[in-house]
Amino acid sequence: MRDNAVITYQHGNGLYVNLTNRCPNSCDFCVRSYGDTLYGNLWLDREPTVEEVIADIKAQDLSTFDELVFCGYGEPTERLYDMLEVCRFVRSVSDISIRLNTNGQSELLWGKESTKRFEGLFDVVSISLNCADAASYDAVCHSRFGPDAYGAILEFASNVKPYVGEVVLSVVDTTIPPEDIEVCRATAERLGVTFRLREFI
Ligand code: SF4
């Protein structure tokens, strides 16, 4: 890892875990496109091992945080099985709420069978939907899975629902036209998951 790279960091009342900088997307609005100028210490020259992540978490007092969040400067499910191992450790030592912030493409990365492995590990899976349809998503997020990514994200939202406490579909208010926000809200309702409109940071 880079000398000053962080594995965990505090944001609000959450302890955030930075597992990877890899991501199948290349979103137009991604903070990663600003290079080192924003959150530079979240760039990893080398991804931390599971043991290093667990050691870092062990060094924290989890009782002082409201939640543990897999987020960071990339897509956590690029390291799905490592992330699940870290979750199992956290579950074994704490009842802290665990949230995954994801682009929802883990089934594209790891296959549909992988989703049942989420069982009992996450309180919240928050999926950045970003757009109202496949063509817009492809134009803005540039997934390496192409236009098929959008449908797969919605399927993942539906598939993971039985295994986690809550599934959230989120959009950022400034990156989507108002009429598309309502389409996303309706999509979340149709899937029986929570809709969240987030502010652009
Ligand atoms: S999904 Fe997130 S990490 Fe990946 S490119 Fe988009 S904004 Fe960046």
Residues whose N, C-alpha, C, O or C-beta is under 5 A from the ligand:
A	BS01	SF4	C23 N25 S26 C27 C30 Y73 G74 E75 N103
